[in-house]
Amino acid sequence: MQTSEVLVLLTDEWADWEVAYAIPRLHSASPPALRQYAVKTIAMDRAPKMSMGGIRAEIDYTVDDYHAFDNMAMLILPGGFGWQEGRHDRIAEFVQEMIDRQIPVAAICGATIFLGKHGFLDNVKHTGDDLQYFLEDAGYNGQDYYISAQVAVDKGIITANETAALEFARAIFVMLQLYDDETLESWYDYFKGGMVR
């Protein structure tokens, strides 16, 4: 079985908890010999990126040296304080390449604002922490497509608010067909409802 790559794009002070449900399952849902996805990190440069929780992550690729698009399954953009620093135009070019190649993109929290300011959500149903945050950026024109929800999925783009790490992971698993419906709902119910009820 060929293993496809899921890239997690990291900025400085990335929000580690927002992808905490998704990436371990993607990485270890099957035994290594049968593994469907490999989780890799990507960033603007090779410098390790420190998360908001103090986790130092090494970088596998930069946006300039990645070319294995035929083997790519999804791009995940965690939130975090790093999205507030500048426009990240080079990352926007990389995201555009994903969309042009019909590779799914999943963004949560501050990363949804990044997508909005670069026009990726202008004609896509989406959500985020609050519509007002989107409207504060002059580049955003997607207010007619904003919905108040934990997660939204449309046209190959997943968006979620900062409290929706679990729903974000579930949407990613659905898009990547990681589990059958029964297994997925059992997993979601277990973590949403808790072990003790």
C-alpha positions as CSV (number, residue, x, y, z in Angstrom):
1,M,0.0,0.0,0.0
2,Q,1.3,3.4,-0.9
3,T,1.5,5.9,1.9
4,S,0.3,9.4,1.1
5,E,1.5,12.5,2.9
6,V,-0.5,14.8,5.1
7,L,1.4,18.0,5.6
8,V,0.9,20.1,8.7
9,L,2.0,23.7,8.0
10,L,3.6,25.2,11.1
11,T,4.2,28.8,12.0
12,D,5.8,30.1,15.2
13,E,3.6,29.6,18.2
14,W,1.3,27.1,16.5
15,A,-1.7,25.9,18.5
16,D,-0.7,22.3,19.3
17,W,-4.0,21.2,20.8
18,E,-6.0,22.1,17.7
19,V,-4.5,19.2,15.8
20,A,-4.0,16.9,18.8
21,Y,-6.9,14.6,17.9
22,A,-6.1,14.5,14.2
23,I,-2.5,13.9,13.6
24,P,-1.8,10.9,16.0
25,R,-4.7,9.0,14.4
26,L,-3.5,9.8,10.8
27,H,0.0,8.7,11.7
28,S,-0.9,5.5,13.5
29,A,-4.3,4.4,12.5
30,S,-2.8,1.2,10.9
31,P,0.3,-1.0,11.5
32,P,3.3,0.6,9.8
33,A,3.2,-1.9,6.9
34,L,-0.4,-0.9,6.2
35,R,-0.2,2.7,7.0
36,Q,-2.2,4.9,4.7
37,Y,-0.9,8.3,5.7
38,A,2.4,9.8,6.8
39,V,2.2,13.1,8.8
40,K,5.0,15.5,7.8
41,T,5.7,19.1,8.8
42,I,6.2,22.0,6.5
43,A,7.0,25.7,7.1
44,M,8.4,28.8,5.4
45,D,11.9,27.7,6.5
46,R,13.8,24.9,8.2
47,A,14.0,26.5,11.7
48,P,12.1,24.4,14.3
49,K,8.8,25.8,15.2
50,M,7.8,26.2,18.9
51,S,4.2,25.6,19.7
52,M,2.1,27.6,22.1
53,G,2.5,24.7,24.6
54,G,6.3,24.7,24.3
55,I,6.6,21.7,21.9
56,R,9.6,22.2,19.6
57,A,8.8,20.6,16.2
58,E,11.4,19.9,13.5
59,I,10.5,20.8,9.9
60,D,10.5,18.1,7.2
61,Y,9.9,20.4,4.2
62,T,9.8,24.1,3.3
63,V,7.1,25.5,1.0
64,D,9.8,26.2,-1.6
65,D,11.3,22.7,-1.7
66,Y,8.1,20.6,-1.6
67,H,7.2,19.2,-5.0
68,A,5.7,15.7,-4.3
69,F,2.1,16.9,-4.9
70,D,1.1,13.6,-6.6
71,N,1.7,11.9,-3.2
72,M,0.0,14.5,-1.1
73,A,-3.4,13.8,0.6
74,M,-4.1,17.0,2.6
75,L,-2.7,20.2,3.9
76,I,-3.6,21.0,7.6
77,L,-3.1,24.6,9.0
78,P,-3.2,24.7,12.8
79,G,-4.1,28.1,14.3
80,G,-1.8,30.0,16.6
81,F,-0.3,33.5,17.1
82,G,2.0,33.2,14.1
83,W,-0.9,33.9,11.7
84,Q,-1.1,37.4,13.1
85,E,2.4,38.3,11.8
86,G,2.1,39.6,8.3
87,R,0.2,38.3,5.3
88,H,2.2,35.1,4.7
89,D,1.9,35.6,0.9
90,R,4.3,32.7,0.1
91,I,2.2,30.3,2.1
92,A,-0.9,31.7,0.3
93,E,0.7,30.7,-3.0
94,F,1.3,27.2,-1.7
95,V,-2.3,26.9,-0.6
96,Q,-3.4,28.1,-4.0
97,E,-1.3,25.3,-5.5
98,M,-3.2,22.8,-3.3
99,I,-6.5,24.1,-4.4
100,D,-5.6,24.2,-8.0
101,R,-4.6,20.5,-7.7
102,Q,-7.8,19.7,-5.8
103,I,-5.8,18.7,-2.7
104,P,-8.0,19.2,0.5
105,V,-7.0,22.0,2.9
106,A,-8.1,22.0,6.5
107,A,-7.7,25.2,8.7
108,I,-8.7,25.9,12.3
109,C,-8.8,29.1,14.4
110,G,-6.4,31.8,13.3
111,A,-5.5,29.9,10.1
112,T,-9.1,30.4,8.9
113,I,-8.5,34.2,9.1
114,F,-5.4,33.7,6.9
115,L,-7.5,31.8,4.3
116,G,-10.2,34.5,4.5
117,K,-7.8,37.5,4.0
118,H,-6.3,35.8,0.9
119,G,-9.7,35.2,-0.8
120,F,-9.9,31.4,-0.4
121,L,-13.2,31.6,1.4
122,D,-14.9,34.2,-0.8
123,N,-17.1,31.5,-2.4
124,V,-16.8,28.7,0.2
125,K,-19.0,27.9,3.1
126,H,-16.8,28.4,6.2
127,T,-16.6,29.1,9.8
128,G,-14.0,30.4,12.3
129,D,-13.9,31.9,15.8
130,D,-16.2,34.8,14.9
131,L,-17.4,36.6,11.8
132,Q,-16.1,39.9,13.2
133,Y,-12.5,38.6,13.1
134,F,-12.9,38.0,9.4
135,L,-14.5,41.4,8.8
136,E,-11.6,43.2,10.4
137,D,-9.4,42.3,7.5
138,A,-9.9,44.3,4.3
139,G,-9.1,41.3,2.1
140,Y,-12.0,39.3,3.3
141,N,-15.2,39.1,1.1
142,G,-16.8,35.9,2.2
143,Q,-19.3,37.1,4.7
144,D,-22.2,35.7,2.7
145,Y,-20.7,32.2,3.1
146,Y,-19.9,32.4,6.8
147,I,-21.8,30.0,9.0
148,S,-21.8,29.9,12.8
149,A,-20.7,26.3,13.5
150,Q,-18.0,24.2,15.1
151,V,-16.8,23.0,11.7
152,A,-17.7,23.6,8.0
153,V,-16.8,21.5,5.0
154,D,-17.2,22.8,1.4
155,K,-15.4,22.4,-1.9
156,G,-12.5,20.5,-0.4
157,I,-11.9,23.1,2.4
158,I,-12.4,22.3,6.1
159,T,-12.7,25.2,8.6
160,A,-13.2,25.1,12.3
161,N,-13.2,27.4,15.3
162,E,-10.7,27.1,18.2
163,T,-13.0,25.0,20.4
164,A,-13.6,22.4,17.7
165,A,-10.4,20.3,17.7
166,L,-12.5,17.1,17.9
167,E,-14.9,18.1,15.2
168,F,-12.0,19.3,13.1
169,A,-10.4,15.8,13.4
170,R,-13.6,14.1,12.5
171,A,-14.1,16.2,9.4
172,I,-10.5,15.4,8.3
173,F,-11.0,11.7,8.9
174,V,-14.2,11.7,6.8
175,M,-12.5,13.5,3.9
176,L,-9.6,11.1,4.0
177,Q,-11.8,8.1,4.5
178,L,-9.7,7.0,7.4
179,Y,-12.5,5.0,9.1
180,D,-15.8,3.4,8.2
181,D,-18.9,5.3,9.5
182,E,-19.5,3.1,12.5
183,T,-15.9,3.2,13.7
184,L,-15.7,7.0,13.2
185,E,-18.9,7.7,15.1
186,S,-17.8,5.4,17.9
187,W,-14.5,7.2,18.1
188,Y,-16.1,10.6,18.1
189,D,-18.7,9.6,20.7
190,Y,-16.0,8.2,23.0
191,F,-14.0,11.4,23.1
192,K,-16.9,13.8,23.0
193,G,-18.9,12.1,25.7
194,G,-16.1,10.8,27.8
195,M,-15.2,7.4,29.3
196,V,-17.4,7.9,32.3
197,R,-21.0,9.0,31.8
